[in-house]
Amino acid sequence: MSKEIVIKAERSYGVRIGASYAESVIDFADKRERVAVVYSESMKESIPKFSAHQTEFFYFGIPDGEAAKSSHTLTMVWNWLGAAGFTRSDGIVAIGGGAITDFAGFAAASWLRGIDWLAIPTTVAGMVDAAIGGKTGINSDYGKNLIGAFHSPTGVVIDFNWLSSLSDRDFAAGLAEVVKCGFIRDRKILDLVLQNSLSDIRASSSITHELIERAVAVKAEVVSGDFKESFDREILNYGHTFGHAIELHSKYSLRHGECVSIGMAFIAYLAEELNLLSPENVQLHIEVLKKLNLPITYAAGDFPELLAAMRRDKKSRGNNMRFVVITDIGKTQRLENPSEAALLAAYERVRQ
């Protein structure tokens, strides 16, 4: 039986947990003349041919992962939509991981100043984070998600059947976003991870579903209270400032969740350096992340390059660098302009 969590943003929409994605696509297509299905090329064999009364479906395969989120790919999709005659009453369906929903959502936001879209995340990270909240975008040569718009989907469909196709690495990387929700809002998430190995979680549908549902609930609560990202919503970027810098520096060779994992270790060390977080809670970060076989170090870094990337982070304001830190589990605060000495000290611990 499916469950729906409602998000209230510029419009209200439901995150349907445990629903059938195929049935949801047909419902979305009802009374639309054209629907574009945007998916990752690597999933080509998994995308069915949909059929709905009076609806013509168009299938747009785009590059895998972060390579999809480029201005070149966006121009290509704009041209496809134009050639197919898409109007404001038509829609886009995004099927794939977070990069695909980020990209397709922005294509929907920018075509005719905004058309409807449906998000069907196929990864853990997509289910608990990227597809929810209405933040859409593509990457720039200067950083991740620097070009984008707030444009909520008409719905998000979490069909757990997609999870069986994920590798352990991708599954664990997605759980980094779940763990983030644990640190900023829901201690029970951390307890569940500490009590179970990665293989235990994968083998138990009930544990997997509970972790995902709890993370969705955290994001829904935060987004509903702060759609356009003042500080309340910024807490969802816990671990992301340094994480995004690593993604850019590594040329996206690491999974997003792996970078967020390292970013959470970094921000915990930084908070400890500034006497904001206890050593016990720093150790909790390390234990939880290690339990999921997630990385907590980045030896290939170059501090000046990573620092420059953090300064370009979308949370920055003018010359002010901003971070989200926790002072205890579930207690967040904004940290502005920490000293370079403190940043370097935290970085050196991540390099170990």
Protein Blocks (a to p, Z undefined) as FASTA:
>chain_A
ZZddddddfbccdddehiafklmmmmmmgopabdcddddfklmmmpccdddehiacdddd
ddehjllmcfklmmmmmmmmmmnopafkbccddeddfklmmmmmmmmmmgghiaaddddd
fbfklmmmmmgooiacdddfkbghkaccddddfbdcddfklmmmpcfklmmmmmmmmmmm
mmmmmmmlmmmmmmpcfklmmmpmklmmmmmmmmmmmmmmmmmmomnopaklmmmmgokl
mmmmmmmmnoomacfklmmmmmmmmmmmmmmmnopacfklmmmmmmmmmmnopafbdfkb
cfklmmmmmmmpmkbghjbccddddfbehiacddehiafklmmmmmmmmmZZ
